[in-house]
Amino acid sequence: LRVLGSIPTEMDSCGDLTTPQVTNQLAPHLEEILDTVRKALQDQASNSATLCPALEVLEQWIKIGHVSLSHLNSPTCGGTDPVLPILIQILSQQQPSDESTLTLAGRALE
């Protein structure tokens, strides 16, 4: 997950590409990335170590890949569960003391 989160940042820092070119280069991989994030978010109940890395990946791909909320609310890779409702469910279940998770999720949805 951490490697997937660094891809948009590395592409964005490349001086040879403009912002639209970076977005266009990331677009073909977006569904698979969102599907991977969705699986990690769903798996967080049994493996909480995947939650923060999944949120970090989501933040980077949303910010640099210009992913819309409507895209997050659509099923990915033929699945039935979009990312956004899973993320909202996780946020509603987090304890107020878990500030880092809330901060990461909030930054991802900015």
N, C-alpha and C positions, 0 to 999 in steps of 0.2 A: 504494500500500500504506500509506503513512504517513497518508493521509486516512482510510482504512478503520480504522486503529488508533485514531484520535482520536474516532470516533463514539461508542463506548461510554463513554468518559471524559466527553465533553460531555453525554451524556444523564444520566449518573450525577450530574454536578454541578448539574443542573437541580433547583432546590428544589421544583418543582411535582410531581415524580414520586417515588414511593416505590420501594424496591429491587425489589419484585415487579413494579411497573409498568414499570420500566426493562427488566427481564428479559423481560417479555411483549412490549414494543415491539421488542426486538432479535431475538427468537425467529424471526419470519418471514423474516429475512434471513440467518440463521445458516448454512444450507446453502450459499448462494452465497458467503458469506465464507469458509467452510471449503474450498470448491472452489477459490476464488482462491488461498488460502494453500497448498493442496495443489499447485496448478500452479506456484506460485512456489518451493516446496520442491523439486519435481521438476526445475525449471529451474535450480536453483542450481548444478548441475554445469557448465553453460555460462555462467551469469551469477551469480557469487558476490555481486554487489551486491544481489540480491533476498533473500538468506538472512536477514540481520538484520532488515530491515523486515517480512518474513513472520513471523518469530518474535515481533516486537513486536506485530503485529496479533493473532496467536494468543494471546499473553499477555493482552492487553486484553479480547478477546472471551471467553476462558475465565474470567477473573477477574470481570468485570462481568456477563457474560451467563450465568454459572453453567453452563458447558458441562462435561458429564461426560466421563470417559475413554472410556466406552462409546460416546458420540456421536462422539468422535474416532476410534474404531476401526470406524466404520461408513462405507461408501462414501457420497459426497456427489453430489448432482445426477445420479444415474444412472450415475456413474462406477464403476470397479472397485477403485480404490485409496483406502483410508482414509488420513487424515492421520497417525495415530499410528505405524504401521509405517514410514512415510517419515521421520518425525522421529527415530525410534529408529535407523534406518539412517544418517541424517546424523550423529547423535551418535556412533555407533560409528566413523565414518570421520574425525571431527575430530581434529586434532593437539592434544596437551595444551597447546601454546603458544597455541592459539586460545581463550583463556579467556573472552572476551566472548561468543562464540557459545555456549559451554557454559553460561555464566551465564544468558543469555537463554532458552535452551531449558529450563534447570532452573526458572527463574521461571515460564515458561509452563505447566509441568507441576505446579506446587505445588498 
